[in-house]
Amino acid sequence: MQSLNPFVAFFILIVLLILPVDVQAAEAAAKREQVPLQARTLDLHSAQCLALSGNPSISAAQERVAQARARLRQAMATWWPSVDITAGGVHQRLSDTNYALNRRIAAATGQGIDQDSMHYTSSLQATWLLFDGFYRRFNEERAQAAQFAEEEALNDSRRLLASAVAQAFLNAQLAQSSIDIAQASLTFYKKQLANAKRRYEVGTGAWGDVLNIQVQLNSASASLLSHERELEAAEYGLASLLGLEEAVLPPHLQLAALASTIKTVKGTIERPSDAKKLIADAYALRPDVRRLEHRLQEAGALAGMAKAPLYPQVRLAGALEGQREDDLPTSSADYGNTVGVNMSWNLYAGGADKARMVEAGHVRREAAYSLAALRNQIAADIRASLARMTEAEQQVRLQQETVKLVEENRQLAENAYNEGEYALIQLNEAQRDLTASASRLAQALVSYQSAQQQLLEASGRILEPFAAEPLNCLPGQ
């Protein structure tokens, strides 16, 4: 009987030991896939945090910053000398006429000559720009200002994204609140329809009441369907801003309900009554203001670069050159060297130098005017946001009081209708008033929070809560 190879036996033993572990791991993974993800509530702060960490436009802005940093390194490289090494080989074949002539000349001196020959060369060259009319200095300043401008553009993209997420999130919350209001109205009419049918069956109610309530029920159902589609569309827009794949919110992620009262959100400016102070703070905090300030510095550097051709350029150049026939130059005897200083000065270029300086001046004035226009727009945005916030706060308090009154009135109308003292039309009117008042209250709450976020955006403070944000944006993670 042939004995089993010890290596084969060892391999089989290892497989038998590992196989149960792999099976257990596969079973555990399958069980984990079957367990549904825990439902989590997505509030406004978490939504903004997710967008700032996952939106592709922010990644694109970060790449632009990296490009600007690379361009700065390119500008700094011009301060150093340039070193080049060259080598070459040339095959030469003389014409029959030249070969015959050169052979007679060589024979007269007792030398030989070939019609085919190889010539090899190699050289090491170095050039160093010593003076260029301060072009390199201004070019480095321009590249550095451009880098700072791109960094501020990244911050501004984050600011605008946080604001856009806030508006999309609040629109989704408003649609969600509208669904709740429509659902409450639907529940009310279902209850009234059941009561109306019972009264009709026992002979104390009219069939017209049943038909009328059924019409109101269908209207509430249609309103519910419409608001559900609005919520679906709003969630797609929100998911796109969050950077989620296929612009779809995951099923385990649920929007937080709209707050029923005015509350202070993270980063909110409490009682912002001093508009001038907010405007002054915005000038210092807004990244788009700082970006234009860096663009203005960049334009100043461009003006300096435009004047550089008015000065001469001075270069230091050196070369180590070797040449040899039929073989590569390898020994020091094959090499010679040259060292020199070159100066070039353009005296006239058809007016191009003057045109460049004029262009640079216009670029600088454009940047200054753009900065002034932005400052005016910031002041207008802050004052408008303050006005909207004050008006929305008053609307919230008014609608809260109205809803309480209408709720009491609807209850009275329902009791009176059940006792036969009110007609159905009065109950329907009371219910419509309640639905409309609840909708206006939801709109006022959303308007107030929207004004809060717009004020935070206009003042440049919308990103302050995310300055030291942890990686996990959702609560409970």
N, C-alpha and C positions, 0 to 999 in steps of 0.2 A: 504494500500500500504506500502510495506516494505521500510524503509529508507536506504540510501546508507551509508556504513561504512565510517566514516570520514578518517581513515587511507588509505582505498582504494581510496577514492576521491583525497587525497593528492598525492598519488603515480601516479595516472593517470594525474594529473595536471603537475607534474614534467616531466613525459615522453613527454607530449605534448609540453612543453617548450623547452626541450633539443633536440627533434627530428628535428626541422627545423635547429638548429645550426649544428647538425651532417650532415644533408643533404648538407648544404652550404659548410661545411668543405670538404666533399667528392667531391663535384663539383669543388671546388678550387684546390684540389689535382689532380683531373683528368685533369684540364686545365693546371696545371704546367707540368704534364707528357707529354702533347701534344706539349708544347713549346720546340723546339729544343734548345740544349745547344749552347751557343755562341761559335763560332769558335775561337780557340786560337792558337797562333804560339809558337811552341816549339823550342827554341834556345839551343845551346850547354850548356850554363850555367844552364838553367832551367832543362835540361835533367840530368845533373850531380847532381843537387840538389834533384830531384825526386828520383834518384837511391839511393843516400845516406840516404834518409829518408824512402825508401820503399823496398829495396832489402832484401830478407830473409837471405842472407848470412851475412849481417851486424847484423841482429838480432841474428843469431847464434853466431857470434863473441862476441856480448854483453853478451850472456849467458855464454860463456867461461870465460869472465871477472868476472861475478858474482860467478862462481864456484871457481875461484882462490881466491876471497875475502873470501868465506866461508872456504876454506882450510887454509887461514891465521888465521881466527878466531879459527879454530880447533887447530892449532899449538900454539896459545897464551893460549888456555885453559889448556895446560899441566903445566903451572906455578902454577895453583891453586890446592888445595887438592881435593881428591876424597872422597865422602861421600856416603855410601851405607847402606840401611836398609834391614834386612832380617827377615823373620818370617816363622814358619813352625809348623806343627802338625803331630805326628806319632802315629798310633794305633799299639799296641803291644799285641800279644796273646802268652802266654807261652805254651810250650809243656806240655803234661800231666805229663811227668817225672819231668821236672823242676818245674812245678806248685806244684806237691806233695812234692818235696824236700823243696821248699820255704815256703809252708804252714806249714810243721813240724818245720822249723826254726822260722817262725813267731809265731807259737803257743807256742814255748818255751819262747818267750819274751812277750807273751800276746798280740800280734798284729794280725790283720787280713790282708789278701792279696787276690787280685782278679786275676783271670787268664787273663782277658782282662783289658787293661789300655790305657790311652791317655797321651802323653807327648808333651808339647807345648814349643817352644823356640822363642825368638825374640832377635835381636841384632842391634846395630848401630855401624858401623865401619867407620873409617876415616884413610886414608893414604895420606902422603904428601912426594913427592919426593924432598929431600933437595939438592942433588947433583947428577948429572949424567954425569960428564965429559964434561959439556958445550953442550951437545947434544941439549937441548931445545933451547938454544940461537941460535945455528947455524940452527936449524930446522925452527925457526921463521924468521931468515934472508933469508933462502931459500924460504919459502912461500911468504915472502914479495917481493923478487926479481921475483918470478914466477908471482905474481899478476901484478907487473909493466910490465913484459914481455908480459902478455896477453893484458894489456891495449895498449901497443905499437903495438901488433899484430892486435888489433881492428883498430887502426889508419892506419896501413899498409894495411889492407883489404879495408878501405875506399879510400886510395890513389890508390891502384890497380883498384878498382871499378871505380873511377872517370876517370882513364886513359882508361879503357876498354870501358866505355860509350862514351868517346871522339872518340875513333877509330870507334866504331859502328855507332855513329851519323855521322861522316864524311863520312863513306862508304855509308850511306843512302843518304846523301846530294850529293855525287858523282853520285849515281844512279839516283837521282832526276834531277840533271843537265844533265845527259845523256839522260833522257827522254825529257827534254826541247830541247836539240840539235836535237834529232831524230824527235821531233814534228815540229821543224822549217824546217828541211830538207823535211819532209813529206808535209808541207804546200807549200814549194817552188816547189816541183815536181807536186803537184796538180795544181798549177797555170800554170806551163809549159805544163802540159798535156792538160789543157783546151785550151791554146793558140795553141798548136800543132794541136789539132783536128779542131780548127777554120781555121787554115791555110790549112789543108788538104781538108776541105770541100770547100774552095774557090779556091782550085787548086794551092796554092802557097807553099804548104808544102808536104813533103813525108810521106807516111804511115810508113816507117821505123822509122822516128823520133817519131811517136806516140807509136810504139811498144817499142822503146828504153826507152822512158820516163816512160812508164808503168812498164817496168822491174825495173828501178830505184825507182819508187814509191813503188813497192812491196818490194824491198830490204829495203827501209826506214821503211816500215810498220813492216817487220820482226825484224829490229833493235829496233823499238819502243816496240814491244811485249817483246823482250828479256830484255830490260832495265826495263820494268815494273815488270817483274818477279824478277829481281835483287833487285829492290826497295822493293818489297813485302817481300823477304827473309831478307833483311837488317832491315826492320822495325820489323819483328818478333824477330830477335836477339836483337835489341835495346829495345823492349818492355820487353823481358825477363830480361835484365839487370836493367830496371827500376822497376822491381818487379810487373808489371801489371798482372792482372788475365788473364790466358790462353795465355799470351805472345802476346797480340793484342793491338795495339794502338787504343784508342777510336776515333770514326769518327770525333769528333769536334776538335781533336788535330792534327795540321798540322805542318810539319817540316818547319823551316825557310829556305829560299833559300840560296844557297851558295853565299858568298860575292864575288863580282866581282873584288875586289882589296884587297891588303894586308892591314890588320887592326890589331890593338892590342886588344887581348881578355883580359877578366878579369884575373888578376894574372900573365899576361905575363911579362917575364923579358925583359925589353927594352934594346936593343943593348948589348947582353951578350957577350962581347968580352974577358973578363978576365976569362978563363977557370979555373985557379987555385983558384980564389975566389969562383966561383960557386961550385967547388969540396969541398972546405973547408966548405962552408955553408951547403952543402948537408950532410957532416959528422955530423953536429950538428942538422940538421932538419929532416933527413930521419928517420921515425919510425922503419924501419927494422934494422937500425944501432943501435938505442937505445934498441931495443928488444934483439939483440945479446949481447949488453953490459950488460943488465940485466941477460941474460943467463950465461954470464961469471961470474957475481957475484953469481948466483945460484950455479954454479959449484964450486966456492970457498967455499960456505957454505956447500956443500956436502962433500968437503974434510975435513972440520972441524967436520962434523957429523961422518965421517969414523974413526976419531981418538978418538971419545968418548968412545968406549969399552975398551980403554987402561987404563981408570980411574975407580975407584970403584964407586958404586952407594950407596947412603945413603938415607934411608927412615925413616920417623917418622910415627908410626902406633899406633892407639888407638881403643879400642872397648868397648862397653857397652853391656853386654850379660845377658840375663835373661832366666830362665828355670823353668818350673812348671809342675806338673803332674795333669791331669784331669781338668785343667783350664789355661787360658792365664795368663802369668806373668804380673801383673798390679801394684803391690806395689814395693817400693824401696827395700824391703827385698828380692825380687826375682832376683835382678840384681847385677852383679859384673862387674868390669872393669879391663882392662889391658892397659898399655901404655909402648911403647918400641921404641927403635931405632935399625934399621936393616942395616947391611952393607954387600954388596955382591961385589965380585971382581973376574972376570974371568981371570985366569992366562994363560990359553992356550986353543985355539979353533981350532987347526989344521991348523993354518996359514990363517984363514978366515979374521982376522983383517988386516993383511998385504995386502991381496988381495983386500980388500975394499979400502984401501988407494991408491993402485996402480991404481985401476979402476977410483977413483975420480980424480987422476992426469991426466989420459988420457982424461977424460971428460972435464976437464978444458982446456987442450991443444987443444982439438977438437974445443971447443967454440972459443978459441983465433984464431985458423987457419981459422975458418969460418968467423969471423969478418974481418980478414985481406983480405980474398978472396972477401968479399962483398965490402970492400972499393975499391979494384982494379976494380971490376965490375962497381961500381958507377962512378969512374973516366972515364972508357971506355965509359959508356953510355952517360955521359955529353959531352965528346968530340965528340962522334959520332952524338949526337943530334945537337950540334952546327954546325958540318959539313953539316948535312942534311938540317938544317935550312938555312944556307948560300947558299947552292946549290939550294934549292927550291925557295928562294927569287930571285935569278938570273933567274931561269926558268920562274917564273911568269912574270917578266919584259920582258923577251925575247918573251914569248908566247903572251903577251898582244900586243906587237908591231907587231908580226906575224899575229895575228888575224885582226888587222886593215888593214894590207897590203893585206891579202887574201880577206877580205870583199870588199875592193876597186877593187881587181882583178876580183872577181866574178861578181860585178856590171858591170864592163867593158865588161866581157865576155857575160853577159846576154844581154846588150845593142847591142853588136856586133852580137850576134846570132839572135836577133829580127830583125836586119837590114839586115840579110843575109850575113854578112861578116865572121862569125865564123861557123864552123861545130858544130853539137850537141856534138860530143865527147869532144870538148874543153870546152863547158859549163859544161858538166858532171864532167870533171876533175877539173874545178874551184870550183864546188860545193863540190866535195869530199875533196878537199884541205881545204875548209872552215870548213866542218864538222870535219875533223881530227884535224885542228888547235884549234877549239873550245873545242874539247875533251881533247887535251893536255893542254890547259889553265886550264880547270876544274881540271884535275889531278894535275897540278902544284899548284893550290890554295889549294887543299886538302892536298897535300904533305907538303906545308908550314905550314898549321894549325896543321897537324899531328905532324910535327917536333916541333912546339911550345908546344903542349901538352906533347910530350915525354920529352922535356927539363924540363917542369914544374914537371913532374913525377920524373925524375931522380934527380932533385934538391930538391925535397921534398916540393915544394911550390904549388902544384896543389890544396891543400885543403885550402889555405889561404883565398880565396874568400868566403868560407863557414864557417868561424870561428864563425860568428854571424849571420847565415842565418835565416830569418824568416820562419815560418811554411809553408806559401804559396809560392811555388817555381815558379809558373807561373806568368808572368807579367799580371797585371790587375785584379788579384784575391783579 
